[in-house]
């Protein structure tokens, strides 16, 4: 049973994400304005930012080390945070929802669309995790002034 559970978790974690698995919003606001708005929206929701991953900087810094010359992002950060109250709710409904915590929202600017900043997050399975999806949607929209 433990092996099956471990294999299931690895399969979930290793699965690729398609555009259908994402919710994204594009804006003409600058990357800095969107990340500032995101930080404020997370804090306004009573949450604490656990970590900011500067994914774009890391990929740009290491592209030559891995034999690439492609710039994927002009800017790209991923904000990780959690809600003790909501996390408890979704994990009491299904303990395996632990795999989704902490929750992430990304902000990026691609070289081919330098005047468009995209904010988004992964979708979640039906059931209790839709509560978290609604939370992330509200935060993402608030970050760019849609709520």
DSSP file (Angstrom, degrees, kcal/mol; ACC not computed):
  #  RESIDUE AA STRUCTURE BP1 BP2  ACC     N-H-->O    O-->H-N    N-H-->O    O-->H-N    TCO  KAPPA ALPHA  PHI   PSI    X-CA   Y-CA   Z-CA
    1    1 A X     >        0   0    0      0, 0.0     4,-2.5     0, 0.0     5,-0.2   0.000 360.0 360.0 360.0 -43.6    0.0    0.0    0.0
    2    2 A X  H  >  +     0   0    0      1,-0.2     4,-2.6     2,-0.2     5,-0.2   0.894 360.0  49.8 -62.8 -38.8    2.8    2.4    0.9
    3    3 A X  H  > S+     0   0    0      2,-0.2     4,-2.6     1,-0.2    -1,-0.2   0.913 110.6  49.7 -65.6 -41.8    4.5    1.8   -2.4
    4    4 A X  H  > S+     0   0    0      2,-0.2     4,-2.4     1,-0.2    -2,-0.2   0.915 112.0  48.1 -62.5 -43.1    1.3    2.3   -4.3
    5    5 A X  H  X S+     0   0    0     -4,-2.5     4,-2.4     2,-0.2    -2,-0.2   0.917 111.9  49.2 -63.4 -44.6    0.7    5.6   -2.5
    6    6 A X  H  X S+     0   0    0     -4,-2.6     4,-2.2     1,-0.2    -2,-0.2   0.905 111.7  49.4 -62.1 -41.7    4.3    6.8   -3.2
    7    7 A X  H  X S+     0   0    0     -4,-2.6     4,-2.4     2,-0.2    -2,-0.2   0.907 109.9  51.3 -64.2 -41.7    3.9    5.9   -6.8
    8    8 A X  H  X S+     0   0    0     -4,-2.4     4,-2.5     2,-0.2    -2,-0.2   0.923 110.0  49.0 -60.6 -45.4    0.7    7.8   -7.1
    9    9 A X  H  X S+     0   0    0     -4,-2.4     4,-2.6     1,-0.2    -1,-0.2   0.904 111.7  49.0 -62.9 -41.5    2.2   10.9   -5.5
   10   10 A X  H  X S+     0   0    0     -4,-2.2     4,-2.2     2,-0.2    -1,-0.2   0.892 110.5  51.3 -65.1 -39.1    5.1   10.8   -7.9
   11   11 A X  H  X S+     0   0    0     -4,-2.4     4,-0.9     2,-0.2    -2,-0.2   0.925 112.3  45.8 -63.8 -44.3    2.8   10.4  -10.8
   12   12 A X  H >< S+     0   0    0     -4,-2.5     3,-0.6     1,-0.2    -2,-0.2   0.940 115.7  46.0 -63.1 -47.2    0.8   13.4   -9.8
   13   13 A X  H 3< S+     0   0    0     -4,-2.6    -1,-0.2     1,-0.2    -2,-0.2   0.826 115.0  47.3 -66.4 -32.3    3.8   15.5   -9.1
   14   14 A X  H 3< S+     0   0    0     -4,-2.2    -1,-0.2    -5,-0.2    -2,-0.2   0.563  83.8 114.3 -89.3  -8.4    5.5   14.5  -12.3
   15   15 A X    <<  -     0   0    0     -4,-0.9     2,-0.1    -3,-0.6    -3,-0.0  -0.344  68.4-119.3 -66.5 142.5    2.6   15.1  -14.6
   16   16 A X        -     0   0    0      1,-0.1     2,-0.5    -2,-0.0    -1,-0.1  -0.398  21.2-124.0 -79.5 160.4    3.0   17.8  -17.1
   17   17 A X        -     0   0    0     -2,-0.1     2,-0.2     3,-0.0    -1,-0.1  -0.896  23.0-164.6-107.5 129.7    0.7   20.8  -17.1
   18   18 A X    >   -     0   0    0     -2,-0.5     3,-1.8     1,-0.1     4,-0.1  -0.627  39.5-101.0-103.6 169.3   -1.3   21.8  -20.2
   19   19 A X  G >  S+     0   0    0      1,-0.3     3,-1.4    -2,-0.2     5,-0.1   0.804 122.8  62.6 -59.4 -28.0   -3.0   25.1  -20.9
   20   20 A X  G 3  S+     0   0    0      1,-0.3    -1,-0.3     3,-0.0    -3,-0.0   0.709  98.4  56.6 -69.6 -18.8   -6.3   23.4  -20.0
   21   21 A X  G <  S+     0   0    0     -3,-1.8   102,-3.1   101,-0.1     2,-0.3   0.315 101.4  75.4 -92.9   7.5   -4.9   22.8  -16.5
   22   22 A X  E <   -A  122   0A   0     -3,-1.4     2,-0.5   100,-0.3   100,-0.2  -0.866  60.7-152.7-123.0 151.9   -4.3   26.5  -16.0
   23   23 A X  E     +A  121   0A   0     98,-2.6    98,-1.9    -2,-0.3     2,-0.3  -0.997  31.4 174.3-115.9 123.8   -6.2   29.7  -15.3
   24   24 A X  E     -A  120   0A   0     -2,-0.5     2,-0.4    96,-0.2    96,-0.2  -0.949  21.3-163.5-132.9 152.4   -4.4   32.7  -16.6
   25   25 A X  E     -A  119   0A   0     94,-2.6    94,-2.5    -2,-0.3     2,-0.3  -1.000  12.1-150.7-132.7 132.1   -5.1   36.4  -17.0
   26   26 A X  E     +A  118   0A   0     -2,-0.4     2,-0.3    92,-0.2    92,-0.2  -0.800  19.3 172.9-101.7 145.1   -3.2   38.8  -19.2
   27   27 A X  E     -A  117   0A   0     90,-2.1    90,-2.8    -2,-0.3     7,-0.0  -0.975  40.5-132.4-145.4 156.9   -2.7   42.5  -18.5
   28   28 A X  S    S+     0   0    0     -2,-0.3     3,-0.1    88,-0.2     2,-0.1   0.375  74.0 115.0 -89.9   4.5   -0.8   45.4  -19.9
   29   29 A X  S    S-     0   0    0     88,-0.2    88,-0.2     1,-0.1    -2,-0.2  -0.386  76.7 -98.3 -68.4 152.2    0.4   46.2  -16.4
   30   30 A X     >  -     0   0    0      1,-0.1     4,-2.3    -2,-0.1     5,-0.2  -0.263  27.2-112.7 -68.9 158.9    4.1   45.9  -15.8
   31   31 A X  H  > S+     0   0    0      1,-0.2     4,-2.8     2,-0.2     5,-0.2   0.919 119.1  51.5 -55.8 -45.8    5.6   42.8  -14.1
   32   32 A X  H  > S+     0   0    0      1,-0.2     4,-2.2     2,-0.2    -1,-0.2   0.895 109.4  49.4 -62.0 -40.6    6.5   44.9  -11.1
   33   33 A X  H  > S+     0   0    0      2,-0.2     4,-2.4     1,-0.2    -1,-0.2   0.899 112.7  47.5 -65.5 -39.2    3.0   46.3  -10.7
   34   34 A X  H  X S+     0   0    0     -4,-2.3     4,-2.6     2,-0.2    -2,-0.2   0.920 112.7  47.4 -70.3 -42.9    1.5   42.8  -11.0
   35   35 A X  H  X S+     0   0    0     -4,-2.8     4,-2.6     2,-0.2    -1,-0.2   0.891 112.8  50.3 -66.5 -36.0    3.9   41.3   -8.4
   36   36 A X  H  X S+     0   0    0     -4,-2.2     4,-2.2    -5,-0.2    -2,-0.2   0.933 112.4  47.2 -62.8 -45.4    3.2   44.3   -6.1
   37   37 A X  H  X S+     0   0    0     -4,-2.4     4,-2.4     1,-0.2    -2,-0.2   0.878 111.7  51.1 -62.6 -38.1   -0.5   43.7   -6.6
   38   38 A X  H  X S+     0   0    0     -4,-2.6     4,-2.5     2,-0.2     5,-0.2   0.930 108.4  50.4 -66.2 -45.8   -0.1   40.0   -6.0
   39   39 A X  H  X S+     0   0    0     -4,-2.6     4,-2.3     1,-0.2    -2,-0.2   0.932 114.0  45.8 -57.0 -45.7    1.8   40.5   -2.7
   40   40 A X  H  X S+     0   0    0     -4,-2.2     4,-3.1     1,-0.2    -1,-0.2   0.897 111.2  51.6 -65.3 -40.5   -0.9   42.9   -1.5
   41   41 A X  H  X S+     0   0    0     -4,-2.4     4,-1.2     2,-0.2    -1,-0.2   0.887 110.6  48.8 -65.4 -38.7   -3.7   40.6   -2.5
   42   42 A X  H  <>S+     0   0    0     -4,-2.5     5,-1.9     2,-0.2     3,-0.4   0.944 115.6  43.5 -64.3 -47.6   -2.2   37.7   -0.7
   43   43 A X  H ><5S+     0   0    0     -4,-2.3     3,-1.9     1,-0.2    -2,-0.2   0.889 109.9  56.1 -66.2 -39.1   -1.6   39.8    2.4
   44   44 A X  H 3<5S+     0   0    0     -4,-3.1    -1,-0.2     1,-0.3    -2,-0.2   0.774 101.2  59.1 -63.7 -25.3   -5.1   41.3    2.2
   45   45 A X  T 3<5S-     0   0    0     -4,-1.2    -1,-0.3    -3,-0.4    -2,-0.2   0.414 123.0-108.3 -82.1   2.8   -6.5   37.8    2.2
   46   46 A X  T < 5S+     0   0    0     -3,-1.9     2,-0.2     1,-0.3    -3,-0.2   0.717  78.2 129.4  79.8  21.3   -4.9   37.3    5.6
   47   47 A X      < -     0   0    0     -5,-1.9     2,-0.4    -6,-0.2    -1,-0.3  -0.654  53.0-131.6-108.6 163.9   -2.2   34.9    4.2
   48   48 A X  E     -B   82   0A   0     34,-0.6    34,-0.7    -2,-0.2     2,-0.6  -0.951  20.8-123.1-116.8 133.0    1.5   34.9    4.5
   49   49 A X  E     -B   81   0A   0     -2,-0.4    32,-0.2     1,-0.2     3,-0.1  -0.648  24.3-172.5 -74.7 119.5    3.9   34.4    1.6
   50   50 A X  E     -     0   0A   0     30,-2.4     2,-0.3    -2,-0.6    31,-0.2   0.872  63.7 -10.0 -79.1 -39.6    6.0   31.4    2.3
   51   51 A X  E     -B   80   0A   0     29,-1.6    29,-3.0     2,-0.0     2,-0.5  -0.992  48.2-147.6-160.7 146.8    8.4   31.7   -0.6
   52   52 A X  E     -B   79   0A   0     -2,-0.3     2,-0.6    27,-0.2    27,-0.2  -0.981  19.2-156.2-119.0 117.7    9.0   33.6   -3.8
   53   53 A X  E     -B   78   0A   0     25,-3.0    25,-2.3    -2,-0.5     2,-1.7  -0.834   7.2-151.9 -94.6 121.1   10.8   31.5   -6.5
   54   54 A X     >  +     0   0    0     -2,-0.6     4,-2.1    23,-0.2    23,-0.2  -0.518  31.9 162.0 -90.3  68.2   12.6   33.6   -9.0
   55   55 A X  H  >  +     0   0    0     -2,-1.7     4,-2.6     1,-0.2     5,-0.2   0.870  67.5  52.5 -60.8 -43.7   12.2   31.0  -11.7
   56   56 A X  H  > S+     0   0    0     20,-2.8     4,-2.3    -3,-0.2    -1,-0.2   0.916 109.6  48.8 -60.9 -44.8   12.9   33.3  -14.6
   57   57 A X  H  > S+     0   0    0     19,-0.5     4,-2.7     1,-0.2    -1,-0.2   0.913 112.3  49.1 -61.3 -43.3   16.1   34.6  -13.1
   58   58 A X  H  X S+     0   0    0     -4,-2.1     4,-1.9     1,-0.2    -2,-0.2   0.925 112.0  47.5 -63.7 -45.2   17.3   31.0  -12.4
   59   59 A X  H  X S+     0   0    0     -4,-2.6     4,-0.7     1,-0.2    -1,-0.2   0.886 114.8  46.0 -65.6 -38.0   16.5   29.8  -15.9
   60   60 A X  H >< S+     0   0    0     -4,-2.3     3,-0.6    -5,-0.2     4,-0.4   0.920 112.7  50.1 -68.4 -43.6   18.2   32.7  -17.5
   61   61 A X  H 3< S+     0   0    0     -4,-2.7     4,-0.2     1,-0.2    -2,-0.2   0.829 119.8  36.0 -63.5 -33.4   21.3   32.4  -15.3
   62   62 A X  H 3X S+     0   0    0     -4,-1.9     4,-1.2    -5,-0.2    -1,-0.2   0.399  84.1 101.4-104.8   2.0   21.7   28.7  -16.0
   63   63 A X  T X<>S+     0   0    0     -4,-0.7     5,-3.0    -3,-0.6     3,-0.5   0.898  86.4  46.4 -59.4 -41.7   20.7   28.4  -19.6
   64   64 A X  G >45S+     0   0    0     -4,-0.4     3,-1.3     1,-0.2    -1,-0.2   0.856 106.3  60.1 -66.5 -34.4   24.3   28.3  -20.9
   65   65 A X  G 345S+     0   0    0      1,-0.3    -1,-0.2    -4,-0.2    -2,-0.2   0.766 109.5  42.6 -65.0 -25.4   25.2   25.7  -18.2
   66   66 A X  G <<5S-     0   0    0     -4,-1.2    -1,-0.3    -3,-0.5    -2,-0.2   0.239 123.8-100.8-106.7  12.6   22.6   23.3  -19.6
   67   67 A X  T < 5S+     0   0    0     -3,-1.3     2,-0.3     1,-0.3    -3,-0.2   0.782  80.3 123.5  80.1  28.7   23.5   24.0  -23.3
   68   68 A X      < -     0   0    0     -5,-3.0    -1,-0.3    -6,-0.2    -2,-0.1  -0.860  41.3-174.1-119.6 155.8   20.7   26.3  -24.2
   69   69 A X        +     0   0    0     -2,-0.3     2,-0.5    -5,-0.0    -5,-0.1   0.140  53.0 117.0-125.9  15.9   20.6   29.8  -25.6
   70   70 A X        -     0   0    0     -7,-0.1     2,-0.8     1,-0.0    -2,-0.1  -0.744  55.1-148.6 -92.7 127.0   16.8   30.3  -25.3
   71   71 A X        -     0   0    0     -2,-0.5    40,-0.3     1,-0.2     3,-0.1  -0.854  16.5-178.9 -90.8 113.5   15.4   33.0  -23.1
   72   72 A X        +     0   0    0     -2,-0.8    39,-0.4     1,-0.2     2,-0.4   0.867  64.2  17.4 -80.8 -39.3   12.1   31.7  -21.9
   73   73 A X        -     0   0    0    -17,-0.2    37,-0.3    37,-0.2    -1,-0.2  -0.984  46.5-155.7-137.4 142.9   11.0   34.6  -19.8
   74   74 A X  S    S-     0   0    0     35,-3.2     2,-0.3     1,-0.4    36,-0.2   0.817  99.1  -1.1 -77.6 -35.3   11.9   38.3  -19.4
   75   75 A X  E    S+ C   0 109A   0     34,-1.3    34,-2.7    -3,-0.1    -1,-0.4  -0.979  71.6 165.8-149.0 143.3   10.5   37.9  -15.9
   76   76 A X  E     + C   0 108A   0     -2,-0.3   -20,-2.8    32,-0.2   -19,-0.5  -0.764   2.8 166.1-164.0 117.5    9.0   35.0  -14.0
   77   77 A X  E     - C   0 107A   0     30,-2.3    30,-2.5    -2,-0.2     2,-0.5  -0.949  20.4-150.9-128.6 151.1    8.3   34.5  -10.3
   78   78 A X  E     -BC  53 106A   0    -25,-2.3   -25,-3.0    -2,-0.3     2,-0.5  -0.990  10.8-153.0-123.8 123.5    6.2   32.0   -8.5
   79   79 A X  E     -BC  52 105A   0     26,-3.1    26,-2.0    -2,-0.5     2,-0.4  -0.844   9.7-163.4 -98.6 126.4    4.6   33.0   -5.1
   80   80 A X  E     +BC  51 104A   0    -29,-3.0   -30,-2.4    -2,-0.5   -29,-1.6  -0.913  22.5 143.7-112.4 136.0    3.9   30.2   -2.6
   81   81 A X  E     -BC  49 103A   0     22,-2.2    22,-3.0    -2,-0.4    21,-0.4  -0.958  26.1-149.0-159.4 170.5    1.6   30.5    0.3
   82   82 A X  E     -B   48   0A   0    -34,-0.7   -34,-0.6    -2,-0.3     2,-0.5  -0.955  12.3-138.2-145.8 162.1   -1.0   28.6    2.4
   83   83 A X     >  -     0   0    0     -2,-0.3     4,-3.0     1,-0.1     5,-0.3  -0.975   9.1-158.8-123.1 114.4   -4.1   29.0    4.4
   84   84 A X  H  > S+     0   0    0     -2,-0.5     4,-2.0     1,-0.2     5,-0.2   0.910  93.6  47.9 -58.6 -42.5   -4.2   27.0    7.6
   85   85 A X  H  > S+     0   0    0      2,-0.2     4,-1.9     1,-0.2    -1,-0.2   0.963 118.1  37.5 -64.8 -53.1   -8.0   27.2    7.7
   86   86 A X  H  > S+     0   0    0      2,-0.2     4,-2.6     1,-0.2     5,-0.2   0.868 114.6  55.1 -70.4 -35.6   -8.7   26.2    4.2
   87   87 A X  H  X S+     0   0    0     -4,-3.0     4,-2.2     1,-0.2     5,-0.2   0.915 108.1  49.6 -62.6 -41.4   -5.9   23.7    4.0
   88   88 A X  H  X S+     0   0    0     -4,-2.0     4,-2.4    -5,-0.3     5,-0.2   0.934 110.7  51.0 -61.4 -44.8   -7.4   22.0    7.1
   89   89 A X  H  X S+     0   0    0     -4,-1.9     4,-1.7     1,-0.2    -2,-0.2   0.939 113.5  42.7 -58.3 -48.9  -10.8   21.9    5.4
   90   90 A X  H  X S+     0   0    0     -4,-2.6     4,-1.6     1,-0.2     7,-0.2   0.823 116.3  48.1 -72.2 -28.9   -9.6   20.4    2.2
   91   91 A X  H  < S+     0   0    0     -4,-2.2    -1,-0.2    -5,-0.2    -2,-0.2   0.772 107.9  54.0 -83.0 -25.4   -7.3   17.9    3.9
   92   92 A X  H  < S+     0   0    0     -4,-2.4     3,-0.3    -5,-0.2    -2,-0.2   0.859 110.7  48.2 -69.6 -33.6  -10.1   16.8    6.3
   93   93 A X  H  < S-     0   0    0     -4,-1.7     2,-0.2     1,-0.3    -2,-0.2   0.878 139.7  -2.2 -69.7 -37.6  -12.2   16.2    3.3
   94   94 A X    ><  -     0   0    0     -4,-1.6     3,-2.5    -5,-0.1    -1,-0.3  -0.770  62.5-154.7-157.2 105.1   -9.3   14.2    1.6
   95   95 A X  G >  S+     0   0    0      1,-0.3     3,-1.5    -3,-0.3    -4,-0.1   0.774  92.3  68.3 -55.0 -28.2   -5.9   13.8    3.4
   96   96 A X  G >  S+     0   0    0      1,-0.3     3,-1.7     2,-0.1    -1,-0.3   0.576  74.0  87.1 -71.8  -6.3   -4.2   13.3    0.0
   97   97 A X  G X   +     0   0    0     -3,-2.5     3,-1.9     1,-0.3     4,-0.3   0.580  63.9  90.2 -65.5  -6.4   -4.9   16.9   -0.8
   98   98 A X  G X  S+     0   0    0     -3,-1.5     3,-1.6     1,-0.3    -1,-0.3   0.809  70.1  72.4 -55.6 -29.5   -1.7   17.5    1.0
   99   99 A X  G <  S+     0   0    0     -3,-1.7    -1,-0.3     1,-0.3    -2,-0.2   0.733  94.2  53.1 -61.1 -21.8    0.0   17.1   -2.4
  100  100 A X  G <  S+     0   0    0     -3,-1.9     2,-0.4    -4,-0.1    -1,-0.3   0.535  86.8 131.5 -91.8  -7.0   -1.4   20.6   -3.5
  101  101 A X    <   +     0   0    0     -3,-1.6     2,-0.2    -4,-0.3   -19,-0.1  -0.800  51.5  41.6 -99.7 134.8   -0.1   22.6   -0.5
  102  102 A X  S    S-     0   0    0    -21,-0.4     2,-0.3    -2,-0.4   -20,-0.2   0.544  89.6-133.6 -76.4 171.9    1.4   25.2   -0.6
  103  103 A X  E     -C   81   0A   0    -22,-3.0   -22,-2.2    -2,-0.2     2,-0.4  -0.718  19.7-151.7 -97.7 145.2   -0.5   27.0   -3.2
  104  104 A X  E     -C   80   0A   0     -2,-0.3     2,-0.4   -24,-0.2    18,-0.4  -0.923  17.3-175.4-125.0 141.5    1.2   28.8   -6.1
  105  105 A X  E     -C   79   0A   0    -26,-2.0   -26,-3.1    -2,-0.4     2,-0.3  -0.999  18.6-154.8-128.2 131.5    0.5   31.8   -8.3
  106  106 A X  E     -CD  78 120A   0     14,-2.5    14,-2.2    -2,-0.4     2,-0.4  -0.749   9.3-164.5-106.6 154.7    2.9   32.7  -11.1
  107  107 A X  E     +CD  77 119A   0    -30,-2.5   -30,-2.3    -2,-0.3     2,-0.3  -0.998  22.3 165.8-133.1 131.0    3.6   36.0  -12.8
  108  108 A X  E     -CD  76 118A   0     10,-2.7    10,-3.1    -2,-0.4     2,-0.4  -0.985  30.4-157.3-148.3 156.3    5.5   36.0  -16.1
  109  109 A X  E     -C   75   0A   0    -34,-2.7   -35,-3.2    -2,-0.3   -34,-1.3  -0.991  21.7-149.7-131.5 125.0    6.5   38.1  -19.1
  110  110 A X    >   -     0   0    0      6,-0.5     3,-1.3     3,-0.4     6,-0.2  -0.675  20.1-124.1 -94.3 148.4    7.5   36.2  -22.3
  111  111 A X  G >  S+     0   0    0    -39,-0.4     3,-0.7   -40,-0.3    -1,-0.1   0.834 111.1  56.4 -59.5 -33.4   10.0   37.6  -24.8
  112  112 A X  G 3  S+     0   0    0      1,-0.3    -1,-0.3     2,-0.1     3,-0.1   0.648 118.7  32.4 -76.1 -12.6    7.5   37.3  -27.6
  113  113 A X  G X   +     0   0    0     -3,-1.3     3,-2.0     3,-0.1    -3,-0.4  -0.492  69.9 162.7-137.3  65.9    5.0   39.4  -25.7
  114  114 A X  T <  S+     0   0    0     -3,-0.7    -1,-0.1     1,-0.3    -2,-0.1   0.658  74.3  54.5 -65.7 -15.6    7.0   41.9  -23.7
  115  115 A X  T 3  S+     0   0    0     -3,-0.1     2,-0.5   -85,-0.1    -1,-0.3   0.339  96.6  78.3 -98.8   6.9    4.1   44.2  -23.1
  116  116 A X    <   -     0   0    0     -3,-2.0     2,-0.5    -6,-0.2    -6,-0.5  -0.969  60.2-163.5-120.3 126.0    1.9   41.5  -21.6
  117  117 A X  E     -A   27   0A   0    -90,-2.8   -90,-2.1    -2,-0.5     2,-0.4  -0.916  11.2-155.3-104.8 132.1    2.2   40.2  -18.1
  118  118 A X  E     -AD  26 108A   0    -10,-3.1   -10,-2.7    -2,-0.5     2,-0.4  -0.911  10.0-173.7-110.9 134.1    0.5   37.0  -17.3
  119  119 A X  E     +AD  25 107A   0    -94,-2.5   -94,-2.6    -2,-0.4     2,-0.3  -0.963  25.3 130.7-120.6 142.1   -0.7   35.9  -13.9
  120  120 A X  E     -AD  24 106A   0    -14,-2.2   -14,-2.5    -2,-0.4     2,-0.3  -0.981  33.2-147.3-172.3-176.4   -2.1   32.4  -13.2
  121  121 A X  E     -A   23   0A   0    -98,-1.9   -98,-2.6    -2,-0.3     2,-0.2  -0.972  35.1 -87.0-160.8 163.7   -2.3   29.2  -11.3
  122  122 A X  E     -A   22   0A   0    -18,-0.4  -100,-0.3    -2,-0.3     2,-0.1  -0.501  42.4-120.2 -75.9 147.7   -3.0   25.5  -11.8
  123  123 A X        -     0   0    0   -102,-3.1     2,-0.3    -2,-0.2    -1,-0.1  -0.413  26.6-136.7 -79.0 166.2   -6.5   24.2  -11.6
  124  124 A X        -     0   0    0     -2,-0.1     3,-0.1     1,-0.1    -1,-0.0  -0.830  23.0 -90.3-123.4 161.7   -7.5   21.7   -9.0
  125  125 A X        -     0   0    0     -2,-0.3     4,-0.2     1,-0.1     5,-0.2  -0.235  54.7 -84.4 -67.3 159.4   -9.6   18.5   -9.1
  126  126 A X  S    S+     0   0    0      3,-0.1     2,-0.3     2,-0.1     3,-0.3  -0.202  94.9  42.7 -58.3 154.4  -13.3   18.6   -8.4
  127  127 A X  S >  S-     0   0    0      1,-0.2     3,-1.8    -3,-0.1     4,-0.3  -0.820 118.1  -7.5 109.0-148.5  -14.4   18.4   -4.8
  128  128 A X  T >> S+     0   0    0     -2,-0.3     3,-1.8     1,-0.3     4,-0.5   0.783 122.4  68.0 -58.8 -31.6  -12.9   20.3   -1.8
  129  129 A X  H 3> S+     0   0    0     -3,-0.3     4,-2.1     1,-0.3     3,-0.3   0.671  80.9  76.2 -68.5 -14.8  -10.0   21.7   -3.8
  130  130 A X  H <> S+     0   0    0     -3,-1.8     4,-2.1     1,-0.2    -1,-0.3   0.774  87.4  62.7 -65.3 -23.1  -12.3   23.9   -5.8
  131  131 A X  H <> S+     0   0    0     -3,-1.8     4,-1.8    -4,-0.3    -1,-0.2   0.909 105.3  44.9 -63.1 -42.0  -12.4   26.1   -2.7
  132  132 A X  H  X S+     0   0    0     -4,-0.5     4,-2.8    -3,-0.3     5,-0.2   0.896 109.9  54.7 -69.2 -40.5   -8.7   26.7   -3.1
  133  133 A X  H  X S+     0   0    0     -4,-2.1     4,-2.4     1,-0.2    -2,-0.2   0.904 108.2  49.3 -59.4 -41.4   -9.1   27.3   -6.8
  134  134 A X  H  X S+     0   0    0     -4,-2.1     4,-2.3     2,-0.2    -1,-0.2   0.892 109.9  51.9 -64.7 -39.9  -11.6   30.0   -6.0
  135  135 A X  H  X S+     0   0    0     -4,-1.8     4,-2.2     2,-0.2    -2,-0.2   0.947 111.8  45.6 -59.9 -49.4   -9.3   31.5   -3.4
  136  136 A X  H  X S+     0   0    0     -4,-2.8     4,-2.9     1,-0.2     5,-0.2   0.881 111.3  53.2 -63.7 -38.2   -6.4   31.7   -6.0
  137  137 A X  H  X S+     0   0    0     -4,-2.4     4,-2.5    -5,-0.2     5,-0.2   0.922 109.6  48.0 -63.2 -43.6   -8.7   33.1   -8.6
  138  138 A X  H  X S+     0   0    0     -4,-2.3     4,-2.3     2,-0.2    -2,-0.2   0.895 113.5  47.5 -63.2 -40.3   -9.8   35.9   -6.3
  139  139 A X  H  X S+     0   0    0     -4,-2.2     4,-2.2     2,-0.2    -2,-0.2   0.932 112.4  48.7 -67.5 -45.8   -6.3   36.7   -5.4
  140  140 A X  H  X S+     0   0    0     -4,-2.9     4,-1.0     1,-0.2    -2,-0.2   0.924 113.9  46.4 -61.5 -44.4   -5.1   36.7   -9.0
  141  141 A X  H ><>S+     0   0    0     -4,-2.5     5,-3.1    -5,-0.2     3,-0.7   0.913 111.6  51.2 -64.4 -42.2   -7.9   38.9  -10.1
  142  142 A X  H ><5S+     0   0    0     -4,-2.3     3,-1.1     1,-0.2    -1,-0.2   0.873 102.4  61.8 -62.3 -35.7   -7.4   41.3   -7.2
  143  143 A X  H 3<5S+     0   0    0     -4,-2.2    -1,-0.2     1,-0.3    -2,-0.2   0.818 113.8  33.7 -61.0 -31.1   -3.7   41.5   -8.1
  144  144 A X  T <<5S-     0   0    0     -4,-1.0    -1,-0.3    -3,-0.7    -2,-0.2   0.227 119.9-102.6-112.4  14.1   -4.5   43.0  -11.5
  145  145 A X  T < 5S+     0   0    0     -3,-1.1    -3,-0.2    -4,-0.3    -4,-0.1   0.719  83.9 124.2  79.5  22.8   -7.6   45.0  -10.4
  146  146 A X      <       0   0    0     -5,-3.1    -4,-0.2    -6,-0.2    -5,-0.1   0.568 360.0 360.0 -88.5  -8.8  -10.3   42.7  -11.8
  147  147 A X              0   0    0     -6,-0.6    -5,-0.2    -9,-0.1    -1,-0.1   0.336 360.0 360.0-127.9 360.0  -12.0   42.4   -8.4
